[in-house]
Amino acid sequence: MLRTIIIDDDEIITFLQRNIVKKCELDPDPYSFSNAEVALDFLRERTSSEEFLIMLDINMPQMTGWEFLERLKSVPNNQNCFVVMVTSSIDRSDKRKAANDSHVVDFIEKPVSARHCSKLKGLERLAEYFEETA
């Protein structure tokens, strides 16, 4: 099962994203962190079989989303992490930078919507986690 982690320093955004993730059935109980360092510590403590969809804000005060991505590379089993960059930025260089990171599967401009979540379920790298089983 692919578990969802929301990393955003804005509590209102986190609250809204958690509700959308639940409503769209991405994850019935997503994890959320307002501090990226705490999220990295959480990932370091997880087992090798766990897999995560990380919804990552770019602009945060203590550690930016870009710094998180760089430090994620040193986390054991980081290949089990799929990152969605979530931002209010419309800077094209951010999209290009995201496209060049192997962990990044999508780039979403805030606010995250049910439409975005449905799109995530259809991405080639994530589709297997959301296939219906008979």
C-alpha positions as CSV (number, residue, x, y, z in Angstrom):
1,M,0.0,0.0,0.0
2,L,1.2,3.5,-0.9
3,R,1.0,5.8,2.1
4,T,0.7,9.5,1.7
5,I,2.8,12.1,3.5
6,I,1.9,15.8,3.3
7,I,4.7,18.2,4.1
8,D,3.6,21.9,4.3
9,D,4.2,24.6,6.8
10,D,0.7,26.1,6.4
11,E,-1.7,24.3,8.7
12,I,-4.8,25.3,6.6
13,I,-3.3,23.9,3.4
14,T,-2.3,20.7,5.3
15,F,-5.9,20.3,6.6
16,L,-7.4,20.8,3.2
17,Q,-4.9,18.4,1.5
18,R,-5.6,15.7,4.1
19,N,-9.3,16.0,3.4
20,I,-8.9,15.8,-0.3
21,V,-6.5,12.8,-0.1
22,K,-9.0,11.0,2.1
23,K,-12.0,11.9,-0.1
24,C,-10.2,10.8,-3.3
25,E,-9.2,7.6,-1.6
26,L,-5.5,8.1,-2.1
27,D,-5.0,7.3,1.6
28,P,-7.5,6.9,4.4
29,D,-5.2,8.4,7.0
30,P,-2.4,10.4,5.5
31,Y,0.6,11.5,7.6
32,S,1.3,15.2,7.8
33,F,4.3,17.3,8.8
34,S,4.8,21.0,9.1
35,N,8.6,20.6,9.3
36,A,10.5,18.8,6.6
37,E,13.3,17.7,8.9
38,V,10.8,15.8,11.1
39,A,9.4,14.2,8.0
40,L,12.9,13.0,7.0
41,D,13.4,11.6,10.5
42,F,10.1,9.7,10.1
43,L,11.2,8.3,6.8
44,R,14.5,7.1,8.2
45,E,12.6,5.1,10.8
46,R,10.4,3.3,8.4
47,T,10.8,-0.3,7.2
48,S,12.2,-1.1,3.8
49,S,8.9,-2.5,2.5
50,E,6.9,0.7,3.0
51,E,6.2,3.0,0.1
52,F,5.2,6.7,0.2
53,L,3.6,9.3,-2.0
54,I,5.0,12.6,-0.6
55,M,3.1,15.8,-1.3
56,L,5.9,18.4,-0.8
57,D,5.6,22.1,-0.6
58,I,8.5,23.9,-2.2
59,N,8.5,27.1,-0.1
60,M,9.0,26.4,3.6
61,P,11.0,28.4,6.2
62,Q,13.3,25.9,7.9
63,M,14.0,23.6,4.9
64,T,12.8,24.1,1.3
65,G,11.2,21.4,-0.7
66,W,14.4,21.4,-2.9
67,E,16.6,20.8,0.2
68,F,14.3,18.0,1.3
69,L,14.6,16.3,-2.1
70,E,18.4,16.5,-1.9
71,R,18.5,15.1,1.7
72,L,15.9,12.4,0.8
73,K,18.6,10.8,-1.4
74,S,20.5,9.8,1.8
75,V,17.4,8.2,3.4
76,P,17.5,4.3,3.3
77,N,15.1,2.9,0.8
78,N,14.5,6.3,-0.7
79,Q,13.6,4.6,-4.0
80,N,10.3,3.8,-2.3
81,C,9.3,7.5,-2.2
82,F,7.4,9.2,-5.0
83,V,7.2,13.0,-4.7
84,V,4.6,15.4,-5.9
85,M,5.9,19.0,-5.7
86,V,3.0,21.2,-4.5
87,T,3.5,24.9,-4.9
88,S,2.0,28.3,-5.4
89,S,5.0,29.1,-7.6
90,I,4.4,29.7,-11.3
91,D,8.2,29.8,-12.0
92,R,9.0,27.6,-15.0
93,S,12.5,26.9,-13.6
94,D,10.8,25.1,-10.7
95,K,9.0,22.8,-13.1
96,R,12.2,22.1,-15.0
97,K,14.1,21.4,-11.8
98,A,11.4,19.0,-10.6
99,A,11.4,17.2,-13.9
100,N,15.1,16.4,-13.5
101,D,14.7,14.7,-10.1
102,S,14.1,10.9,-10.2
103,H,11.8,11.0,-7.1
104,V,9.4,13.6,-8.6
105,V,6.3,12.1,-10.3
106,D,4.3,15.3,-10.7
107,F,4.2,19.1,-10.1
108,I,1.0,20.6,-8.9
109,E,0.1,24.3,-8.4
110,K,-1.9,25.0,-5.3
111,P,-4.6,24.5,-4.4
112,V,-4.6,20.7,-4.6
113,S,-8.0,19.5,-6.0
114,A,-9.8,16.2,-6.4
115,R,-8.9,16.5,-10.1
116,H,-5.2,16.5,-9.2
117,C,-5.6,13.4,-7.0
118,S,-7.4,11.6,-9.8
119,K,-4.6,12.5,-12.2
120,L,-2.0,11.1,-9.7
121,K,-3.9,7.7,-9.7
122,G,-3.4,7.5,-13.4
123,L,0.3,8.3,-13.5
124,E,2.3,5.4,-14.9
125,R,4.7,5.2,-11.9
126,L,1.7,5.2,-9.5
127,A,-1.1,3.4,-11.3
128,E,-0.3,0.0,-9.9
129,Y,-1.0,1.2,-6.4
130,F,-4.5,2.2,-7.3
131,E,-5.7,-0.6,-9.6
132,E,-9.0,-2.1,-8.6
133,T,-8.7,-5.7,-7.5
134,A,-11.6,-8.1,-8.2
